[in-house]
Amino acid sequence: MSHDDKLQQQVLEELAWEPSVTPAHIGVAVDNGIVTLTGSVNTFMEKIMADAAAQRVKGVRAVVEEIKVKLPDDARFDDGEIAASAADRLDHDVFVPHRAVKVSVENGWITLSGEVTWDYQRRAAGQCVERLPGVTGVSNHIELKPVVNVENIRDDITHALHRSWFFDPQTIAVSAEGGKVRLSGTVKSPAERAVAAATAWSAPGVTDVRNDLTVA
């Protein structure tokens, strides 16, 4: 059995292990460690969980997620109802600044816009509406407008990465221009790659993180 065939089997097993996913509806193809997921699911959250399950498998270099959300007839909601529910949910989320995020909905697909100070606030807004009934997708176009000095971003992120037991300081390089950060080098797994990006996003003043880390 080739490495890709073995990896495909392991991804299928992980999808079957994830209770929120119906694996029979999802196709898995692997090429040189790159996993492509296809098929259809009944909810947007199931799509997210399928992607997360594939990312957890050791040896997966990247996941191309092409799963479509096809809502059952009894799970369809009017766009106005979804927009109202999303706005209400955002108003009651303690991580999202009050009335900082705007919502638009088309065919069940939610688009978020507006401005917040931190990336965790932007991510919280997206996660806040993902589980709403009738949602077929979420586009998070919220912008970051930090109100801090960005001169020391590179050093701050480098020090934070060096503090973590996850990383070998010699394998990751950090560059920054204004609030835009680039990570390059190598890590041992997709999970480490995600942790490195999350670490960079936590630095005050960061407006964008380009994650060019490769899994080796």
N, C-alpha and C positions, 0 to 999 in steps of 0.2 A: 504494500500500500504506500502510495506517495505521501509526502508531507502534506500537500494540499488536500488529498483525500482524507487523511487522518484528521486534519483541522476541520474539514467540513463535517465529519462525523461528530467531533467534539462540540462544534457550534450547534448542531442539531440536538445533541443531548442537553446542552445548556438551555436551549429554547424550551425543550420538554420539561426541564427542571423548574423553569420560571412559571409559577402558578398563574400569573396574570396574562400569559401568552398562550394562544392556541396554535401550536406548532404546525398542525396540518395545513394551515392556510399560508404558511411562509416558506418560500424557496430560499435555498442557500447555495451559493456558488463561491468557489475560492480559487484565486489565481495569484501565486507567489505570495501568499499570506494576506492578500487583500480580499476581504469578505464582502460579497454583494448580497443583500437581502431583498427579495421581491415578494409579490403576493398582495393580499389585502387583509385588513383587520376591521373590527367593528368600532373601535374607538381610537382616538388620537393617543391616549395614554398607553394602549397596547403597543402601538407603533414605537413609542419612546422606550418602553420596557424591552421590546425585542432588540432594539439597537443596543441598549445597555447590557443585555445578556450576551450578545455577540462580543462586545468590547471586553467582557470579563475573561474570555477564554485565552489562556496562555498561548502565545505564538501568533495571535492576530495582530497584524501590523496596522491595519486601518479597516474601517467599515464604510461601505457605500450603501446608503439606506434608500431603497426605491419602493418601499412598501406604501400602498395607497390605503386611505381610510374610506370605507364604504359603509355608511351608516344604515342599519336596518330601518325599515319604514317607521317603526314605532319609536325610533330614537332621533327622528329629525325634528329640529326646532326652527322657528322663524328667526331670521337674522336679528330682528329687533329684540326678541326675547334673549338671545345669546348676548347681544351688546349690553342690555340692561343688567343681566346677571354678572357679566364681566366687570362692568363699572361698579356694581355693588360690592363684588368680591374685593376689588382693588381698594375701595374706600375703607374696607375693614381689615386690610392686611397691615400689620404693624411695621413691616419692613419697607413698605411703599409710601413715599411722601404723599400727603393728602393732595389729591387733585393734580398731581404732577404728570399723570399718564393719561393719554387719550386713547379711545378704543374705536375701531371701525371693524365691521364684519361684512363679508361677502361670501355667500354660499357656505356658511359655517366656518370660514377661515378668518381668524382674528388677526388684526394688525394693530400693534401697539406703537405709539409714538409719544414724544414729549422729552423732557430732560430730567435727569437725576444726578446726584453727586457721585455715587458709588456704583461699581459693577454689581455688588450683591443686591442692591436695590433693583437694578435692571433685571437681574436673573430672577429675583423674587416675584416681580411683576409677571414675567413669562410663566413661571411655575404656578402662579396663583390662578391663571385662567386655563391651564392645560387640561384640568380634570372636569371642566364644565360639560354638561350634557350637550350633545349636538355639535361639538367642536371637531372640525376636520383638519385643522392645522393652526399654527401660531407663527406669525412673523414679528420678531421683536426689533423694532426700529428706534427704540428709545436711545437717546444720545446721552453721553456723559459730559457734564460741565463741572469739572472739579474746581474748587476754590482754594487750592493750595499751591505752594511753590513746587515746581517740577524739576528743579536743578539736580537733585540728588536721587532721582528715581533709579538709575542704573545701579548705584552703590547699595541702595536700600534693598533692591530685589536680590542682588548678588549675595548680600549678607544673609538674607532670609533663606535663600536656597542652601547656603553653606551650613546654616543651623539645622537643616532637616537631615534626618538619617536616611532619607530616601536616595539622596543624590551624591555622586562623586563630583566634587567641585571642579575637577579637571575636565569634565565631559560636557559642561554646559557654559555657553557664552551668552552674556546679556548685553544688548545695545539699546540705546534709547535716544530719541529725538523729540524733545518736548514731552508730551504724554504718550507718545507712540513707542511701544516696546517690541523688540524682536528677540526671541529665544532661538538659539541654534546649538547644534551638537547632537549628542546621543543620550538615550535613556534605555532602560532594560525592558520596559513594558508600556502599553498604552495607558495603564493606570498612572505610572510615573509621569508620563507626558501630560496627562490631565492635571495632576497635582502641581507640576511645575507651572502650568498656565494659571491655575488658581492662585498660586503663590504670587505670581506677577500681578494679577488683577487686584490683589489685596494692598498693593502699594499706593499710598495717597498720590493723586495726580495722574494716574494711568487712565488713558482714554481709549487705548487700543492695544491688543496683544497679538502679535503675529507669531504663531507657534510653529517654527521650522525644525523642531526637535524630531529626530528620527529614532525608531525603535531598532536597536541592534542587539 
